[in-house]
Amino acid sequence: MTSWKIVDIIAGTFILISIALGAPGSPGFANEWFLAFTAFVGANILQSGLTGWCLMETIVRKLGAKAGA
């Protein structure tokens, strides 16, 4: 599996978990501030799309994943 595919999986997982914990109607609701984490992940995805650089992708590659889209 390539580093970018792993980053996609991590970002999607973080978003789904933070929505589940931050949405008031969710059975797993903990606190609305978890939605700030969703915004943080979204901002990082936007920054990555604009610049072509992603810190999470760099970390995943250093952990041994092969480069690629």
CHARMM-style PDB file with segment names, atoms N, HN, CA, C and O in Angstrom:
ATOM      1  N   MET     1       0.845  -1.163   0.000  1.00  0.00      PROA
ATOM      2  CA  MET     1       0.000   0.000   0.000  1.00  0.00      PROA
ATOM      3  C   MET     1       0.902   1.243   0.000  1.00  0.00      PROA
ATOM      4  O   MET     1       1.914   1.281   0.701  1.00  0.00      PROA
ATOM      5  N   THR     2       0.535   2.237  -0.776  1.00  0.00      PROA
ATOM      6  HN  THR     2      -0.286   2.206  -1.346  1.00  0.00      PROA
ATOM      7  CA  THR     2       1.368   3.432  -0.891  1.00  0.00      PROA
ATOM      8  C   THR     2       1.104   4.416   0.252  1.00  0.00      PROA
ATOM      9  O   THR     2       0.082   4.345   0.935  1.00  0.00      PROA
ATOM     10  N   SER     3       2.043   5.325   0.436  1.00  0.00      PROA
ATOM     11  HN  SER     3       2.873   5.383  -0.119  1.00  0.00      PROA
ATOM     12  CA  SER     3       1.949   6.287   1.533  1.00  0.00      PROA
ATOM     13  C   SER     3       0.713   7.174   1.407  1.00  0.00      PROA
ATOM     14  O   SER     3       0.069   7.475   2.412  1.00  0.00      PROA
ATOM     15  N   TRP     4       0.374   7.597   0.194  1.00  0.00      PROA
ATOM     16  HN  TRP     4       0.897   7.353  -0.622  1.00  0.00      PROA
ATOM     17  CA  TRP     4      -0.795   8.474   0.035  1.00  0.00      PROA
ATOM     18  C   TRP     4      -2.093   7.742   0.339  1.00  0.00      PROA
ATOM     19  O   TRP     4      -3.029   8.337   0.873  1.00  0.00      PROA
ATOM     20  N   LYS     5      -2.159   6.452   0.004  1.00  0.00      PROA
ATOM     21  HN  LYS     5      -1.399   5.968  -0.430  1.00  0.00      PROA
ATOM     22  CA  LYS     5      -3.362   5.674   0.320  1.00  0.00      PROA
ATOM     23  C   LYS     5      -3.514   5.535   1.831  1.00  0.00      PROA
ATOM     24  O   LYS     5      -4.624   5.611   2.357  1.00  0.00      PROA
ATOM     25  N   ILE     6      -2.400   5.333   2.526  1.00  0.00      PROA
ATOM     26  HN  ILE     6      -1.498   5.271   2.099  1.00  0.00      PROA
ATOM     27  CA  ILE     6      -2.429   5.235   3.991  1.00  0.00      PROA
ATOM     28  C   ILE     6      -2.872   6.565   4.599  1.00  0.00      PROA
ATOM     29  O   ILE     6      -3.655   6.583   5.549  1.00  0.00      PROA
ATOM     30  N   VAL     7      -2.376   7.677   4.056  1.00  0.00      PROA
ATOM     31  HN  VAL     7      -1.740   7.663   3.284  1.00  0.00      PROA
ATOM     32  CA  VAL     7      -2.774   9.004   4.544  1.00  0.00      PROA
ATOM     33  C   VAL     7      -4.272   9.215   4.347  1.00  0.00      PROA
ATOM     34  O   VAL     7      -4.943   9.753   5.228  1.00  0.00      PROA
ATOM     35  N   ASP     8      -4.800   8.796   3.199  1.00  0.00      PROA
ATOM     36  HN  ASP     8      -4.255   8.359   2.484  1.00  0.00      PROA
ATOM     37  CA  ASP     8      -6.246   8.900   2.961  1.00  0.00      PROA
ATOM     38  C   ASP     8      -7.037   8.122   4.009  1.00  0.00      PROA
ATOM     39  O   ASP     8      -8.046   8.609   4.517  1.00  0.00      PROA
ATOM     40  N   ILE     9      -6.581   6.922   4.329  1.00  0.00      PROA
ATOM     41  HN  ILE     9      -5.761   6.526   3.916  1.00  0.00      PROA
ATOM     42  CA  ILE     9      -7.265   6.083   5.317  1.00  0.00      PROA
ATOM     43  C   ILE     9      -7.201   6.725   6.701  1.00  0.00      PROA
ATOM     44  O   ILE     9      -8.200   6.747   7.421  1.00  0.00      PROA
ATOM     45  N   ILE    10      -6.040   7.245   7.075  1.00  0.00      PROA
ATOM     46  HN  ILE    10      -5.229   7.228   6.491  1.00  0.00      PROA
ATOM     47  CA  ILE    10      -5.885   7.898   8.382  1.00  0.00      PROA
ATOM     48  C   ILE    10      -6.774   9.136   8.469  1.00  0.00      PROA
ATOM     49  O   ILE    10      -7.476   9.325   9.463  1.00  0.00      PROA
ATOM     50  N   ALA    11      -6.749   9.980   7.440  1.00  0.00      PROA
ATOM     51  HN  ALA    11      -6.178   9.827   6.633  1.00  0.00      PROA
ATOM     52  CA  ALA    11      -7.562  11.207   7.455  1.00  0.00      PROA
ATOM     53  C   ALA    11      -9.053  10.873   7.539  1.00  0.00      PROA
ATOM     54  O   ALA    11      -9.782  11.484   8.320  1.00  0.00      PROA
ATOM     55  N   GLY    12      -9.502   9.918   6.749  1.00  0.00      PROA
ATOM     56  HN  GLY    12      -8.910   9.422   6.114  1.00  0.00      PROA
ATOM     57  CA  GLY    12     -10.911   9.528   6.785  1.00  0.00      PROA
ATOM     58  C   GLY    12     -11.318   8.984   8.142  1.00  0.00      PROA
ATOM     59  O   GLY    12     -12.400   9.290   8.642  1.00  0.00      PROA
ATOM     60  N   THR    13     -10.454   8.180   8.734  1.00  0.00      PROA
ATOM     61  HN  THR    13      -9.574   7.931   8.328  1.00  0.00      PROA
ATOM     62  CA  THR    13     -10.730   7.622  10.058  1.00  0.00      PROA
ATOM     63  C   THR    13     -10.810   8.722  11.114  1.00  0.00      PROA
ATOM     64  O   THR    13     -11.722   8.731  11.940  1.00  0.00      PROA
ATOM     65  N   PHE    14      -9.841   9.660  11.082  1.00  0.00      PROA
ATOM     66  HN  PHE    14      -9.101   9.653  10.410  1.00  0.00      PROA
ATOM     67  CA  PHE    14      -9.861  10.772  12.035  1.00  0.00      PROA
ATOM     68  C   PHE    14     -11.136  11.598  11.892  1.00  0.00      PROA
ATOM     69  O   PHE    14     -11.735  11.989  12.893  1.00  0.00      PROA
ATOM     70  N   ILE    15     -11.551  11.862  10.670  1.00  0.00      PROA
ATOM     71  HN  ILE    15     -11.065  11.543   9.856  1.00  0.00      PROA
ATOM     72  CA  ILE    15     -12.751  12.668  10.440  1.00  0.00      PROA
ATOM     73  C   ILE    15     -13.995  11.955  10.967  1.00  0.00      PROA
ATOM     74  O   ILE    15     -14.810  12.561  11.663  1.00  0.00      PROA
ATOM     75  N   LEU    16     -14.143  10.674  10.637  1.00  0.00      PROA
ATOM     76  HN  LEU    16     -13.482  10.182  10.071  1.00  0.00      PROA
ATOM     77  CA  LEU    16     -15.329   9.933  11.089  1.00  0.00      PROA
ATOM     78  C   LEU    16     -15.390   9.817  12.611  1.00  0.00      PROA
ATOM     79  O   LEU    16     -16.460   9.958  13.203  1.00  0.00      PROA
ATOM     80  N   ILE    17     -14.252   9.561  13.239  1.00  0.00      PROA
ATOM     81  HN  ILE    17     -13.383   9.446  12.758  1.00  0.00      PROA
ATOM     82  CA  ILE    17     -14.232   9.444  14.699  1.00  0.00      PROA
ATOM     83  C   ILE    17     -14.545  10.790  15.355  1.00  0.00      PROA
ATOM     84  O   ILE    17     -15.319  10.849  16.310  1.00  0.00      PROA
ATOM     85  N   SER    18     -13.945  11.871  14.845  1.00  0.00      PROA
ATOM     86  HN  SER    18     -13.316  11.823  14.069  1.00  0.00      PROA
ATOM     87  CA  SER    18     -14.189  13.167  15.471  1.00  0.00      PROA
ATOM     88  C   SER    18     -15.623  13.644  15.266  1.00  0.00      PROA
ATOM     89  O   SER    18     -16.167  14.332  16.130  1.00  0.00      PROA
ATOM     90  N   ILE    19     -16.243  13.296  14.148  1.00  0.00      PROA
ATOM     91  HN  ILE    19     -15.802  12.737  13.447  1.00  0.00      PROA
ATOM     92  CA  ILE    19     -17.656  13.634  13.955  1.00  0.00      PROA
ATOM     93  C   ILE    19     -18.528  12.814  14.905  1.00  0.00      PROA
ATOM     94  O   ILE    19     -19.473  13.336  15.496  1.00  0.00      PROA
ATOM     95  N   ALA    20     -18.206  11.530  15.046  1.00  0.00      PROA
ATOM     96  HN  ALA    20     -17.438  11.106  14.565  1.00  0.00      PROA
ATOM     97  CA  ALA    20     -18.980  10.678  15.955  1.00  0.00      PROA
ATOM     98  C   ALA    20     -18.891  11.176  17.396  1.00  0.00      PROA
ATOM     99  O   ALA    20     -19.861  11.083  18.148  1.00  0.00      PROA
ATOM    100  N   LEU    21     -17.733  11.701  17.776  1.00  0.00      PROA
ATOM    101  HN  LEU    21     -16.945  11.776  17.165  1.00  0.00      PROA
ATOM    102  CA  LEU    21     -17.561  12.194  19.144  1.00  0.00      PROA
ATOM    103  C   LEU    21     -18.050  13.623  19.332  1.00  0.00      PROA
ATOM    104  O   LEU    21     -18.306  14.042  20.461  1.00  0.00      PROA
ATOM    105  N   GLY    22     -18.185  14.387  18.231  1.00  0.00      PROA
ATOM    106  HN  GLY    22     -17.977  14.047  17.314  1.00  0.00      PROA
ATOM    107  CA  GLY    22     -18.531  15.795  18.354  1.00  0.00      PROA
ATOM    108  C   GLY    22     -19.941  16.181  17.968  1.00  0.00      PROA
ATOM    109  O   GLY    22     -20.398  17.264  18.335  1.00  0.00      PROA
ATOM    110  N   ALA    23     -20.651  15.323  17.234  1.00  0.00      PROA
ATOM    111  HN  ALA    23     -20.279  14.444  16.936  1.00  0.00      PROA
ATOM    112  CA  ALA    23     -22.007  15.644  16.808  1.00  0.00      PROA
ATOM    113  C   ALA    23     -22.990  15.359  17.950  1.00  0.00      PROA
ATOM    114  O   ALA    23     -23.039  14.233  18.447  1.00  0.00      PROA
ATOM    115  N   PRO    24     -23.767  16.354  18.371  1.00  0.00      PROA
ATOM    116  CA  PRO    24     -24.670  16.165  19.508  1.00  0.00      PROA
ATOM    117  C   PRO    24     -25.667  15.013  19.347  1.00  0.00      PROA
ATOM    118  O   PRO    24     -26.065  14.415  20.346  1.00  0.00      PROA
ATOM    119  N   GLY    25     -26.074  14.691  18.138  1.00  0.00      PROA
ATOM    120  HN  GLY    25     -25.751  15.177  17.326  1.00  0.00      PROA
ATOM    121  CA  GLY    25     -27.035  13.604  17.948  1.00  0.00      PROA
ATOM    122  C   GLY    25     -26.411  12.227  17.865  1.00  0.00      PROA
ATOM    123  O   GLY    25     -27.127  11.233  17.743  1.00  0.00      PROA
ATOM    124  N   SER    26     -25.098  12.148  17.928  1.00  0.00      PROA
ATOM    125  HN  SER    26     -24.516  12.956  18.027  1.00  0.00      PROA
ATOM    126  CA  SER    26     -24.394  10.878  17.786  1.00  0.00      PROA
ATOM    127  C   SER    26     -24.465  10.065  19.080  1.00  0.00      PROA
ATOM    128  O   SER    26     -24.417  10.628  20.174  1.00  0.00      PROA
ATOM    129  N   PRO    27     -24.579   8.731  18.950  1.00  0.00      PROA
ATOM    130  CA  PRO    27     -24.579   7.903  20.161  1.00  0.00      PROA
ATOM    131  C   PRO    27     -23.257   7.964  20.934  1.00  0.00      PROA
ATOM    132  O   PRO    27     -23.226   7.718  22.139  1.00  0.00      PROA
ATOM    133  N   GLY    28     -22.172   8.291  20.238  1.00  0.00      PROA
ATOM    134  HN  GLY    28     -22.197   8.491  19.258  1.00  0.00      PROA
ATOM    135  CA  GLY    28     -20.874   8.373  20.899  1.00  0.00      PROA
ATOM    136  C   GLY    28     -20.490   9.780  21.303  1.00  0.00      PROA
ATOM    137  O   GLY    28     -19.323  10.048  21.591  1.00  0.00      PROA
ATOM    138  N   PHE    29     -21.464  10.686  21.326  1.00  0.00      PROA
ATOM    139  HN  PHE    29     -22.411  10.468  21.092  1.00  0.00      PROA
ATOM    140  CA  PHE    29     -21.185  12.100  21.614  1.00  0.00      PROA
ATOM    141  C   PHE    29     -20.425  12.268  22.925  1.00  0.00      PROA
ATOM    142  O   PHE    29     -20.790  11.702  23.956  1.00  0.00      PROA
ATOM    143  N   ALA    30     -19.350  13.069  22.857  1.00  0.00      PROA
ATOM    144  HN  ALA    30     -19.053  13.529  22.020  1.00  0.00      PROA
ATOM    145  CA  ALA    30     -18.570  13.395  24.052  1.00  0.00      PROA
ATOM    146  C   ALA    30     -18.555  14.901  24.293  1.00  0.00      PROA
ATOM    147  O   ALA    30     -18.861  15.365  25.391  1.00  0.00      PROA
ATOM    148  N   ASN    31     -18.195  15.667  23.249  1.00  0.00      PROA
ATOM    149  HN  ASN    31     -17.946  15.290  22.356  1.00  0.00      PROA
ATOM    150  CA  ASN    31     -18.070  17.112  23.396  1.00  0.00      PROA
ATOM    151  C   ASN    31     -18.037  17.733  22.002  1.00  0.00      PROA
ATOM    152  O   ASN    31     -17.462  17.157  21.079  1.00  0.00      PROA
ATOM    153  N   GLU    32     -18.655  18.912  21.846  1.00  0.00      PROA
ATOM    154  HN  GLU    32     -19.122  19.380  22.596  1.00  0.00      PROA
ATOM    155  CA  GLU    32     -18.674  19.574  20.541  1.00  0.00      PROA
ATOM    156  C   GLU    32     -17.286  19.978  20.063  1.00  0.00      PROA
ATOM    157  O   GLU    32     -17.084  20.179  18.866  1.00  0.00      PROA
ATOM    158  N   TRP    33     -16.330  20.102  20.973  1.00  0.00      PROA
ATOM    159  HN  TRP    33     -16.495  19.939  21.946  1.00  0.00      PROA
ATOM    160  CA  TRP    33     -14.984  20.521  20.591  1.00  0.00      PROA
ATOM    161  C   TRP    33     -14.263  19.479  19.729  1.00  0.00      PROA
ATOM    162  O   TRP    33     -13.240  19.793  19.121  1.00  0.00      PROA
ATOM    163  N   PHE    34     -14.774  18.253  19.668  1.00  0.00      PROA
ATOM    164  HN  PHE    34     -15.606  17.998  20.162  1.00  0.00      PROA
ATOM    165  CA  PHE    34     -14.181  17.264  18.765  1.00  0.00      PROA
ATOM    166  C   PHE    34     -14.366  17.683  17.308  1.00  0.00      PROA
ATOM    167  O   PHE    34     -13.622  17.237  16.435  1.00  0.00      PROA
ATOM    168  N   LEU    35     -15.356  18.537  17.042  1.00  0.00      PROA
ATOM    169  HN  LEU    35     -15.961  18.899  17.751  1.00  0.00      PROA
ATOM    170  CA  LEU    35     -15.551  19.031  15.674  1.00  0.00      PROA
ATOM    171  C   LEU    35     -14.415  19.954  15.251  1.00  0.00      PROA
ATOM    172  O   LEU    35     -14.170  20.120  14.056  1.00  0.00      PROA
ATOM    173  N   ALA    36     -13.720  20.556  16.209  1.00  0.00      PROA
ATOM    174  HN  ALA    36     -13.920  20.421  17.180  1.00  0.00      PROA
ATOM    175  CA  ALA    36     -12.545  21.369  15.886  1.00  0.00      PROA
ATOM    176  C   ALA    36     -11.451  20.489  15.294  1.00  0.00      PROA
ATOM    177  O   ALA    36     -10.698  20.936  14.429  1.00  0.00      PROA
ATOM    178  N   PHE    37     -11.359  19.255  15.745  1.00  0.00      PROA
ATOM    179  HN  PHE    37     -11.971  18.892  16.448  1.00  0.00      PROA
ATOM    180  CA  PHE    37     -10.382  18.321  15.180  1.00  0.00      PROA
ATOM    181  C   PHE    37     -10.737  17.997  13.732  1.00  0.00      PROA
ATOM    182  O   PHE    37      -9.849  17.858  12.891  1.00  0.00      PROA
ATOM    183  N   THR    38     -12.033  17.876  13.435  1.00  0.00      PROA
ATOM    184  HN  THR    38     -12.755  17.990  14.118  1.00  0.00      PROA
ATOM    185  CA  THR    38     -12.473  17.666  12.059  1.00  0.00      PROA
ATOM    186  C   THR    38     -12.033  18.837  11.189  1.00  0.00      PROA
ATOM    187  O   THR    38     -11.556  18.631  10.073  1.00  0.00      PROA
ATOM    188  N   ALA    39     -12.186  20.054  11.680  1.00  0.00      PROA
ATOM    189  HN  ALA    39     -12.573  20.222  12.586  1.00  0.00      PROA
ATOM    190  CA  ALA    39     -11.764  21.241  10.935  1.00  0.00      PROA
ATOM    191  C   ALA    39     -10.246  21.249  10.748  1.00  0.00      PROA
ATOM    192  O   ALA    39      -9.763  21.641   9.686  1.00  0.00      PROA
ATOM    193  N   PHE    40      -9.500  20.829  11.747  1.00  0.00      PROA
ATOM    194  HN  PHE    40      -9.893  20.511  12.609  1.00  0.00      PROA
ATOM    195  CA  PHE    40      -8.038  20.765  11.653  1.00  0.00      PROA
ATOM    196  C   PHE    40      -7.608  19.785  10.561  1.00  0.00      PROA
ATOM    197  O   PHE    40      -6.729  20.098   9.758  1.00  0.00      PROA
ATOM    198  N   VAL    41      -8.221  18.606  10.528  1.00  0.00      PROA
ATOM    199  HN  VAL    41      -8.935  18.351  11.181  1.00  0.00      PROA
ATOM    200  CA  VAL    41      -7.889  17.619   9.496  1.00  0.00      PROA
ATOM    201  C   VAL    41      -8.249  18.163   8.122  1.00  0.00      PROA
ATOM    202  O   VAL    41      -7.472  18.020   7.177  1.00  0.00      PROA
ATOM    203  N   GLY    42      -9.413  18.783   7.999  1.00  0.00      PROA
ATOM    204  HN  GLY    42     -10.043  18.900   8.766  1.00  0.00      PROA
ATOM    205  CA  GLY    42      -9.817  19.378   6.724  1.00  0.00      PROA
ATOM    206  C   GLY    42      -8.869  20.461   6.259  1.00  0.00      PROA
ATOM    207  O   GLY    42      -8.557  20.544   5.072  1.00  0.00      PROA
ATOM    208  N   ALA    43      -8.403  21.296   7.184  1.00  0.00      PROA
ATOM    209  HN  ALA    43      -8.656  21.228   8.149  1.00  0.00      PROA
ATOM    210  CA  ALA    43      -7.440  22.348   6.830  1.00  0.00      PROA
ATOM    211  C   ALA    43      -6.123  21.739   6.350  1.00  0.00      PROA
ATOM    212  O   ALA    43      -5.500  22.263   5.426  1.00  0.00      PROA
ATOM    213  N   ASN    44      -5.700  20.652   6.964  1.00  0.00      PROA
ATOM    214  HN  ASN    44      -6.205  20.227   7.714  1.00  0.00      PROA
ATOM    215  CA  ASN    44      -4.479  19.987   6.525  1.00  0.00      PROA
ATOM    216  C   ASN    44      -4.642  19.355   5.151  1.00  0.00      PROA
ATOM    217  O   ASN    44      -3.705  19.373   4.353  1.00  0.00      PROA
ATOM    218  N   ILE    45      -5.804  18.801   4.860  1.00  0.00      PROA
ATOM    219  HN  ILE    45      -6.566  18.787   5.508  1.00  0.00      PROA
ATOM    220  CA  ILE    45      -6.065  18.247   3.530  1.00  0.00      PROA
ATOM    221  C   ILE    45      -6.037  19.367   2.494  1.00  0.00      PROA
ATOM    222  O   ILE    45      -5.470  19.194   1.415  1.00  0.00      PROA
ATOM    223  N   LEU    46      -6.637  20.507   2.806  1.00  0.00      PROA
ATOM    224  HN  LEU    46      -7.097  20.648   3.682  1.00  0.00      PROA
ATOM    225  CA  LEU    46      -6.612  21.658   1.906  1.00  0.00      PROA
ATOM    226  C   LEU    46      -5.177  22.133   1.666  1.00  0.00      PROA
ATOM    227  O   LEU    46      -4.784  22.363   0.523  1.00  0.00      PROA
ATOM    228  N   GLN    47      -4.403  22.279   2.731  1.00  0.00      PROA
ATOM    229  HN  GLN    47      -4.723  22.093   3.660  1.00  0.00      PROA
ATOM    230  CA  GLN    47      -3.009  22.709   2.609  1.00  0.00      PROA
ATOM    231  C   GLN    47      -2.213  21.727   1.768  1.00  0.00      PROA
ATOM    232  O   GLN    47      -1.402  22.143   0.941  1.00  0.00      PROA
ATOM    233  N   SER    48      -2.425  20.447   1.960  1.00  0.00      PROA
ATOM    234  HN  SER    48      -3.084  20.109   2.632  1.00  0.00      PROA
ATOM    235  CA  SER    48      -1.722  19.427   1.185  1.00  0.00      PROA
ATOM    236  C   SER    48      -2.078  19.509  -0.292  1.00  0.00      PROA
ATOM    237  O   SER    48      -1.212  19.361  -1.155  1.00  0.00      PROA
ATOM    238  N   GLY    49      -3.346  19.743  -0.579  1.00  0.00      PROA
ATOM    239  HN  GLY    49      -4.050  19.863   0.122  1.00  0.00      PROA
ATOM    240  CA  GLY    49      -3.777  19.871  -1.968  1.00  0.00      PROA
ATOM    241  C   GLY    49      -3.188  21.091  -2.659  1.00  0.00      PROA
ATOM    242  O   GLY    49      -2.899  21.050  -3.855  1.00  0.00      PROA
ATOM    243  N   LEU    50      -3.010  22.175  -1.915  1.00  0.00      PROA
ATOM    244  HN  LEU    50      -3.245  22.208  -0.944  1.00  0.00      PROA
ATOM    245  CA  LEU    50      -2.476  23.406  -2.490  1.00  0.00      PROA
ATOM    246  C   LEU    50      -0.956  23.376  -2.649  1.00  0.00      PROA
ATOM    247  O   LEU    50      -0.419  23.920  -3.613  1.00  0.00      PROA
ATOM    248  N   THR    51      -0.264  22.739  -1.700  1.00  0.00      PROA
ATOM    249  HN  THR    51      -0.701  22.296  -0.916  1.00  0.00      PROA
ATOM    250  CA  THR    51       1.197  22.778  -1.710  1.00  0.00      PROA
ATOM    251  C   THR    51       1.848  21.498  -2.209  1.00  0.00      PROA
ATOM    252  O   THR    51       2.999  21.522  -2.645  1.00  0.00      PROA
ATOM    253  N   GLY    52       1.131  20.385  -2.153  1.00  0.00      PROA
ATOM    254  HN  GLY    52       0.196  20.366  -1.799  1.00  0.00      PROA
ATOM    255  CA  GLY    52       1.711  19.100  -2.551  1.00  0.00      PROA
ATOM    256  C   GLY    52       2.560  18.458  -1.459  1.00  0.00      PROA
ATOM    257  O   GLY    52       3.211  17.442  -1.704  1.00  0.00      PROA
ATOM    258  N   TRP    53       2.564  19.033  -0.260  1.00  0.00      PROA
ATOM    259  HN  TRP    53       2.036  19.858  -0.061  1.00  0.00      PROA
ATOM    260  CA  TRP    53       3.330  18.480   0.856  1.00  0.00      PROA
ATOM    261  C   TRP    53       2.389  18.170   2.006  1.00  0.00      PROA
ATOM    262  O   TRP    53       1.491  18.953   2.317  1.00  0.00      PROA
ATOM    263  N   CYS    54       2.603  17.016   2.639  1.00  0.00      PROA
ATOM    264  HN  CYS    54       3.332  16.380   2.387  1.00  0.00      PROA
ATOM    265  CA  CYS    54       1.758  16.588   3.748  1.00  0.00      PROA
ATOM    266  C   CYS    54       2.641  16.007   4.846  1.00  0.00      PROA
ATOM    267  O   CYS    54       3.404  15.072   4.601  1.00  0.00      PROA
ATOM    268  N   LEU    55       2.541  16.556   6.057  1.00  0.00      PROA
ATOM    269  HN  LEU    55       1.921  17.315   6.256  1.00  0.00      PROA
ATOM    270  CA  LEU    55       3.343  16.073   7.170  1.00  0.00      PROA
ATOM    271  C   LEU    55       3.040  14.607   7.467  1.00  0.00      PROA
ATOM    272  O   LEU    55       3.959  13.828   7.719  1.00  0.00      PROA
ATOM    273  N   MET    56       1.770  14.223   7.440  1.00  0.00      PROA
ATOM    274  HN  MET    56       1.024  14.855   7.235  1.00  0.00      PROA
ATOM    275  CA  MET    56       1.408  12.838   7.729  1.00  0.00      PROA
ATOM    276  C   MET    56       2.032  11.893   6.704  1.00  0.00      PROA
ATOM    277  O   MET    56       2.468  10.798   7.059  1.00  0.00      PROA
ATOM    278  N   GLU    57       2.078  12.302   5.446  1.00  0.00      PROA
ATOM    279  HN  GLU    57       1.724  13.191   5.157  1.00  0.00      PROA
ATOM    280  CA  GLU    57       2.688  11.464   4.405  1.00  0.00      PROA
ATOM    281  C   GLU    57       4.179  11.301   4.663  1.00  0.00      PROA
ATOM    282  O   GLU    57       4.730  10.221   4.453  1.00  0.00      PROA
ATOM    283  N   THR    58       4.832  12.360   5.115  1.00  0.00      PROA
ATOM    284  HN  THR    58       4.384  13.238   5.286  1.00  0.00      PROA
ATOM    285  CA  THR    58       6.251  12.292   5.460  1.00  0.00      PROA
ATOM    286  C   THR    58       6.476  11.312   6.607  1.00  0.00      PROA
ATOM    287  O   THR    58       7.411  10.512   6.572  1.00  0.00      PROA
ATOM    288  N   ILE    59       5.624  11.374   7.612  1.00  0.00      PROA
ATOM    289  HN  ILE    59       4.865  12.023   7.641  1.00  0.00      PROA
ATOM    290  CA  ILE    59       5.731  10.466   8.758  1.00  0.00      PROA
ATOM    291  C   ILE    59       5.504   9.019   8.321  1.00  0.00      PROA
ATOM    292  O   ILE    59       6.247   8.124   8.724  1.00  0.00      PROA
ATOM    293  N   VAL    60       4.486   8.789   7.503  1.00  0.00      PROA
ATOM    294  HN  VAL    60       3.882   9.516   7.175  1.00  0.00      PROA
ATOM    295  CA  VAL    60       4.168   7.433   7.046  1.00  0.00      PROA
ATOM    296  C   VAL    60       5.329   6.866   6.216  1.00  0.00      PROA
ATOM    297  O   VAL    60       5.660   5.687   6.344  1.00  0.00      PROA
ATOM    298  N   ARG    61       5.936   7.685   5.382  1.00  0.00      PROA
ATOM    299  HN  ARG    61       5.667   8.643   5.278  1.00  0.00      PROA
ATOM    300  CA  ARG    61       7.089   7.229   4.585  1.00  0.00      PROA
ATOM    301  C   ARG    61       8.275   6.888   5.473  1.00  0.00      PROA
ATOM    302  O   ARG    61       8.977   5.912   5.211  1.00  0.00      PROA
ATOM    303  N   LYS    62       8.512   7.675   6.523  1.00  0.00      PROA
ATOM    304  HN  LYS    62       7.942   8.468   6.736  1.00  0.00      PROA
ATOM    305  CA  LYS    62       9.616   7.377   7.441  1.00  0.00      PROA
ATOM    306  C   LYS    62       9.361   6.098   8.221  1.00  0.00      PROA
ATOM    307  O   LYS    62      10.301   5.461   8.696  1.00  0.00      PROA
ATOM    308  N   LEU    63       8.099   5.721   8.357  1.00  0.00      PROA
ATOM    309  HN  LEU    63       7.336   6.239   7.972  1.00  0.00      PROA
ATOM    310  CA  LEU    63       7.758   4.474   9.039  1.00  0.00      PROA
ATOM    311  C   LEU    63       7.856   3.261   8.098  1.00  0.00      PROA
ATOM    312  O   LEU    63       7.638   2.124   8.515  1.00  0.00      PROA
ATOM    313  N   GLY    64       8.186   3.522   6.826  1.00  0.00      PROA
ATOM    314  HN  GLY    64       8.363   4.446   6.488  1.00  0.00      PROA
ATOM    315  CA  GLY    64       8.470   2.400   5.922  1.00  0.00      PROA
ATOM    316  C   GLY    64       7.520   2.206   4.766  1.00  0.00      PROA
ATOM    317  O   GLY    64       7.728   1.287   3.974  1.00  0.00      PROA
ATOM    318  N   ALA    65       6.502   3.007   4.624  1.00  0.00      PROA
ATOM    319  HN  ALA    65       6.333   3.753   5.267  1.00  0.00      PROA
ATOM    320  CA  ALA    65       5.584   2.844   3.483  1.00  0.00      PROA
ATOM    321  C   ALA    65       6.271   3.318   2.216  1.00  0.00      PROA
ATOM    322  O   ALA    65       7.088   4.239   2.246  1.00  0.00      PROA
ATOM    323  N   LYS    66       5.934   2.678   1.097  1.00  0.00      PROA
ATOM    324  HN  LYS    66       5.271   1.930   1.072  1.00  0.00      PROA
ATOM    325  CA  LYS    66       6.532   3.104  -0.167  1.00  0.00      PROA
ATOM    326  C   LYS    66       5.824   4.346  -0.686  1.00  0.00      PROA
ATOM    327  O   LYS    66       4.626   4.537  -0.478  1.00  0.00      PROA
ATOM    328  N   ALA    67       6.596   5.183  -1.367  1.00  0.00      PROA
ATOM    329  HN  ALA    67       7.569   5.028  -1.536  1.00  0.00      PROA
ATOM    330  CA  ALA    67       6.063   6.427  -1.912  1.00  0.00      PROA
ATOM    331  C   ALA    67       5.132   6.130  -3.079  1.00  0.00      PROA
ATOM    332  O   ALA    67       5.252   5.095  -3.734  1.00  0.00      PROA
ATOM    333  N   GLY    68       4.217   7.034  -3.328  1.00  0.00      PROA
ATOM    334  HN  GLY    68       4.120   7.875  -2.795  1.00  0.00      PROA
ATOM    335  CA  GLY    68       3.335   6.885  -4.472  1.00  0.00      PROA
ATOM    336  C   GLY    68       1.962   7.411  -4.187  1.00  0.00      PROA
ATOM    337  O   GLY    68       1.573   7.630  -3.040  1.00  0.00      PROA
ATOM    338  N   ALA    69       1.229   7.611  -5.274  1.00  0.00      PROA
ATOM    339  HN  ALA    69       1.545   7.434  -6.206  1.00  0.00      PROA
ATOM    340  CA  ALA    69      -0.131   8.137  -5.173  1.00  0.00      PROA
ATOM    341  C   ALA    69      -1.132   7.021  -5.049  1.00  0.00      PROA
ATOM    342  OT1 ALA    69      -2.332   7.276  -4.953  1.00  0.00      PROA
TER     343      ALA     69
END
